[in-house]
Amino acid sequence: MIKKTLKSIVCHPELSGRFKKNSTIDSFDCTNEAVLLAHSLGIKVEFKKIYKIDRPNNSTLFNNGQVELINNKIKELNVDFLIIDGKLSPIQQRNLEKRLLVKVIDRTRLILDIFEKRATTREGALQVELAQLEYQKTRLVKSWTHLERQRGSLSFIGGPGESQLEIDRRLINNQIIKIKKKLQDFKNTRNLHRNQRNKKPYFIIALVGYTNAGKSTLFNKLTNENVLSKNMLFATLDTKMKKLNKGNLKNIIITDTVGFISELPTELIMSFRSTLEEINYADLLINVRDISSRYTEAQNVDVINTIEEIGREINDNNYLEILNKIDLIDEGYSELIKRNMANNQVMMSASTGQGIGDLYEAIEKKINNNYEILRIKLEYDKSAMESWLYDNAVVLEKKYNSDHINIKLKISKKNHARFQSMLIAM
């Protein structure tokens, strides 16, 4: 049986005046991004267009003339559904479906569907399901039609009348509570693992960045892993962790996180917050940027905003930028970037490995900023303290004397403070 290729058209509503959004990416590139999102789901886009809207129609978003033009294009191309590269209210979605007689999805629904397709772990699947339920809850309206039943895959959604609406809302809320309890178990397990890591002298690095910037490729290069790495949006979703041991860089754990995107749905940030919180516990954030994209600065703003929304503060000691994909830019542009590079930036190509030595040096410098070299004198009856140091620091040198041991060690500032507190308590 040959699987049918779904066909669609993409319409981007460009709002003007006081209704205009403060987007970091212009309408043209935002529309192209929507096309790439559709391609990620195997959907063929037959047509794309930007519609300028002076005043959004509360009923359909677009004005009547624009709706008619969209309707004619749908009939002409015989597409399966319409993708609106923006956010639709439930009423606008319902009215567009009634007038156009095809399924209508907005940008949030499109990204949710990609996450559903790409989630491979149980936790990832639950997080996506939670985001879908949160989104579905906002789609509940008083008047139901056969088109609206097509929106979600939840079998309990549907049926006319206000009482049915209340039943639907209660069922969705109950399901949300169940999923949140299951996700809490995953979070508790992750906290246990994190506490175990905190007892060891591990330095945690989290890779962050815009989707398709090359995070997974860099993760593979640093750890010799084989995480899926493709030239597509949201190629990987589930967080991966792996140790890095390279020369002087030992006891380092690299974390590959989900990619960010312009106007990342709030439902997804809320649902993935527990895994994204790994960013808050990392010793170093490495922001992987696609320097070959003409919107690299705008994409970077979206990434920084999302990091701040999660609650992580950025400073010189915990942040590093990778200007990735230098193999895709010409020599003149490369030289210009080099002349204007900041101290916390490194140019490289995760694909070819060019510049990876500079990255190792930058990581080592960041680690040294967070660690101290100490010489301590420990009496022989303090064997428990010595054991603690071996678990929580790197012992560089050890000399035995008649009544004490001289130890030279490398220890994080955080563990040094813990060690001093233990000495005071003894």
N, C-alpha and C positions, 0 to 999 in steps of 0.2 A: 504493500500500500504506500503510495507516494504522499508524503506530508505536504499539505498546501502551504505555500508561502504567503503569510499575511501581508496585505498591502495597506498603506495608510498615506495620509497627507499631514504635514506639520504646519500649524498656523501659530505665529508668534504675535501676541497682542502688545504693541508698543504704546504704552500710555504716555500722555503728554500732560503738561501743566502740573497742577498740584497732585494729580494722580500718579505721576511718574515715580517709579521706584529708583532708589539709589543703587543701581546695579554696577558692579565693577567691570562687567563685560558688556559690550554693545549688543544690540539686537541681532545683528547679522551673525556674529560669532556664537551668541547664545542659541540661535536657531540651528546653526551647524552642530552645536553640541547636542541639541535635542535629536538631530538626525543620527549622530553617533550612538546616542543612548538607544534609539530604536534599532539600529543595526546590531547592538549588543544582544538584543532579544531575537535576532533573526527576522526582524520586520523590514520589509522593503518600503522605502519612502518614495512615493511617486511624484510628490509635489511639495514644495515648501514656500511659504510666503509670510512676509511681515505686514501686519495690518495696523495702521496708525489709528489710535483711538483717542479722541479729544475728551470724551466723557464716557466712562464705562456704563454699559446698559446693565442695570441690576438683574434683568431677566435672562439675558443671553451673553453678556459681556460685550459682544460685538453689536454694531448697529444693524438694522434690518437689511440694509443694502449689502453689508459685508456678509451677513448670514446667507443671503441669497447667492452671492458669488461663491461662497464655500460650498453651498448645496449643489450648484451647477458643476463645480469641479469634482465633487464626490461622484455625481452621476456620470460625468464624462470619463473618469478614470476607473470607475467601478471598484472603489476601495472598500476595505472591511471596516475601517474605523478612522476617527479623527483624533490627532494628538494636538492638544493645546499646550504650547510651551509657556506655561504660566500656571497660576492657581485659580481654579474654578470653585465657586460656591456650589453647594448641593443643588440649589434651585437652578443656577445657570447650567450645570451639567445636565440636569433632568430636562430642561426646556430645549437645549440644543439637541439632545437625543430625540426628543419628540418631533422637532422640526426637520432634522436631517435624516432620521430613520437609520442611523448607524450608531455604533458604540462610540462614546466620547470619553477620553481619558486626559487628565492634566499631567503636568510635569511630575508632581508628587507620586501619582499612581504609576507612572512610567518607571521611576527610580525604584519604587517599592517592588515592582514586578522583577526588575533586574536583581535586586537583593534576594528575592525569593528563589530565583533560578540559581544564584551563585552560592548561597549558603550551603556548606557541606557538613558542618558539625551540628550536633543536636542543639547546642546553645545558640549558634547562629540562626538556625531554623526557628527557634523559639523567639529570638529577638525580632526577626522579620515578621513572624506571626503577630507579635505584640504591636509592632508598628502598623501592620495592616488593620488590626482591630481598632486601634486608636483613630486611624484614618476613616475606617468604615463607620465608626460611631458618629463622625461629623457628617456622613452622607445620608443619615436617616432623615427622611422627610415624611410628611403626612400623606402624600399622595403617591401611590406606587403604580408602576406599569411593568409590562414584561421586559422593557429595556432596562429598568433599574435592577431587576433581578439578575441581569447579566453582569453587573459590576463586580460583585464579590463572589468568592467561592464558598461562602459560608451557607450551609444548607438551611440554617434557621432564619435567614433573612428573607423577607417577603410577606405578602399578605396585606390586604387593604385595611384601613381604619386606624383610628387613634389608639385603640386598645392593643392592636398588633404592634404599633410603633413602640408602645411602652414595654411590651414583651420582648421585642427585639433589643431594645436598649438594655433591659435587665440581663438578657442572655449574654450580650456582648460584655457588659460590665463583669458578670460572673466569670466569663472566660478570661478576661484581662487579669482578674485577681488570681486565678489558677496559674496562669503563665508567669506572673510576677513572682509567685511563690517558688515555682520551679527555677526561675532565673536567680532567685536569691540563694538557692542551693549552690549553683555554679559560682556565684559571687563569694560565698563562704569558703568554697574549696580554693578559689583563687587567692583569697586572703590568707589561707593557711600556707599555700605555696609561697606567697609573698613574704610571710613571716619567716619561713624557712630560709628564703634567700637573704633576708635582712640579717640573719644570724651568721651568714657567710660573707666574705669580703668580695661580693659580686658588685660590679659596676653595670648598671642597667642603661641601655641605649634604646630609645624608641624612635623608629623611622616614621615620620609623618610627611604629608604632602598632598598635593592635588592628585586626583585620580589620573592614572596613566603618565605620571611624572617619572616613573622608573624605580619606585620603592622596592618592589619585589625583585627586580633585576639586581639592585644593589644588595638586597638581603642574600640572594643566591651567591653573589660574588664574594661577600664577606664571610659566609658560613659554609660555602660549598654545598648548599642545599639545592633542591630542585622544585621550589615553589612555582606554581603556574605563573608565567610571566608573558603576557601577550600585549600587543599594541591595540588595546581596547579599554573602554571605560569600565571600572570596577571588575577587572579580571579576577582579583582575589578579594574575599571579604573577611575570612576568619583570621583572627590574630595568630601569628606564628612566633615562636621563641626558640632561639638556638644560641649555644655558646660560641664565642669567638676567642680563639687562641692564635695570636700572630706575633711572633717576636716578643717585644716587651708588653704587648697587649694580652694580658691573661685575666682569667676570671671575669670576663665580660659577657653579658647576655644581650643579644640583639632581639628587639621586638619589631615585627612588621605589622603595622596597623592598617585599618581600612582607609581608602583614599577619600579625600574631601571633594566637594564640588560646589559650584555656585548655586546658591539657594537650596542647600541640602535640606530636605524636609525635616521639620521640627520633630515629627513622629520618630524619624530614624535616629536623630541625636538623642532623644529621650530613651529609646529602646536599646541603643548600643552604648549608653552612657557607662554601664558597668565595665564593658571591655575597654572603652575609650579612656576610662579612669586610669588605665595602666600608664597613660601619658603623665598623669599627676605624680606617679611614683618613680618615674624614670630619673636617673641622675643626669642624663643628657638627651635632649631632643635634637634629632637631625632632620631638618626640613629639606626634603628632596624636591628641587624645582626643575621644571623643564625649561631650560634657558633658550631652547630653540623655538618655543612658542612666543608669538608676538604679544601674548597676554600673560606672560610670566609674572609681571608685577601685579596685575589684577588678580590672578590666581593666588598669588602669595598673600594678598590682603584677605581673601576668603579663608585661607588656611589659618592665618594668625587669628582672625576673628573667631573661628571655630575652636581653636585651642583656648582662647580666653573664655569662650562660652562654657567650655568644659570646666574651667576654673584653674587653669595652670598659668602661673606667672613666668615670664621669660626674662632671663638676664644673661650677662656675658659668660657666666660659668656654666649655664645649663642649656645653651642653645648654639647650634651650628647649622649653617646653610650649605647644601650641596648644589652647585650650579651644574646640573646634569645635562647630558646629551650634547657635549661640546663637539662631538664628532659630526653633528648635524648642522653646525654653523660654519660660516666661512672664516678665513684667517683674520681678515680685517676686523670683523665683529668680535672675534675672540680676543684680539689684542686690546680692543676698546674696553671689554669687560675686565681684562686683567688690570688695566690702568685705574679702574674705578672700584676694584674689589675692596670690601670691608675686611676687617681682621677676622671676623667669624664666618668667612665664606671660602669655599674650596671649589675650584673648577675641576670637573672630571667627566668621564663617560662610564657609567655603570656597565654598559654593554661591552665595550672594548677593554675596559680596565685602565684606560688612560687617566693618569692623575690619582690613582688609588694610593700611591705612596704619600702624596700630600694629605690625603684623608687620614691615613694612619697616624701621621705626625700631628695633625690637628686634634684627633681623638686623644692621643697620648698627652698632649698639652692640656686638654680639658680635664683629663683624669688627674694630672699632677696638680691642677688648681683645686681639686677637691680632696687631695690626699696630703699627708704630712709624713716626713721621715723623722722618726723618733729614736732616741737611745734611752732605754730605761734599765734600772737596776732592780732585779727581782730576787727576793730571798727564796731559799730552797723549799721552805714550807708553804710557798704560794703556788703550788703545782696547779691548782684549779684556775688561777689567774693566767698561768702560762698556757694551759689548755685553751682557755678562752681566746687568748691572743692568736693562737694557731688557727682557730676557727674563724676569727673576725678580722684578721690582718694578714699581711704577707711578711713573714720573718725573713730578713735579709742576711742577718749575721747573728751568731750566738757564741758567747765565750763564757767558760766556766771559771769561777774563782773559788776561793776557800769557803766563803760564806754567802755568796750570791752569784747570780747569773747576769751578765750584760747582754742585752738583746737590742739589736738594731732592726727596726721594722718599718713597714709602710702601712699606714692606716688611714682610713677616711676620717674626715673631720667629725662626721656624725658618730662613728665608733670610738673616736678618741674621747669625745664628750661622755659617752657611755662608760668607757674605761675609767675616766676620772671619777665619775659618780660611784662606781663600784669600789674604787680605792677609798673614797671618803666614807662609804658605808661600812667598810671593814674595821 
